[in-house]
Amino acid sequence: MKRLSALRLKVKDPTSLVGFYTDMMGMQAIAREDGWRLGYPGADADLVLLSGGADYVHAREDRYWKIGICLPDLDLACAQLRARGVAVSAPRQFRDIGYMAHLTDPCGFVIELLQHDFEGQGPRGDPDQPLGGGAHVGQITLRSGNIVAEMARFAEMKLLSVQEVPENGFDLHFLAYTDDVPPNADLKAVANRPWLWQRPYTTLEFQHIAGAHFAQVAAFQGLEVS
């Protein structure tokens, strides 16, 4: 079966980011002729950093948004990052979606930290491991104004969850290369969400704002599917 195996980003100096992702995020790094490949062991996607990019400034109008790192213990992960001088937002339970926090890497790319379970639930992490151990890249997130077109474009992927956020004007759609069946047949069911954050592979997440137009990001060099 195919899998979403990497996100490709072109950056100004890939080598300058390696220490952040290995020391702070707990990833492993492999040098390439054109940059670096970083990631966690397992079936989730890696981060491929390619040379030749420019300075990056995140904008709400960008099609590329973020990666999401799922982990067992968000409070511990945030405490570890702050102790090492990394700025990270206060953890919060966002509606009935997930317990999360956000930060940016040294180049300005957004990272979401998302706990496997809702606030106050689930196992605790290992204080001797980066991010408390057990982390994996759970989501690569793009923005879209036409989810029907995206579903057609990624027709080989399976829709696992739909999460509505009407007060913010968007909904979220999560797709993956998998035969997994969500525990609840209703893809909008809240019960499916912690299950989704615990999947060992990476999902493709769309933040869908109907009719919106988003700008292509020069740094975003596409997805790798193996």
FENFEN-V594481 format. One record per helix or strand. SS is the DSSP state (H for helix, E for strand). FROM is the first residue (numbers start at 0). LEN is the number of residues. Records with the same first field share a line. If there is no record, write none. Layout:
# FENFEN-V594481
SS->FROM-LEN  FROM-LEN
This chain:
# FENFEN-V594481
E->3-7  27-5  34-5  45-5  61-1  63-8  91-3  97-7  109-6  135-9  157-8  169-7  202-6  214-1  219-6
H->13-11  73-10  129-3  146-7  165-3  190-7
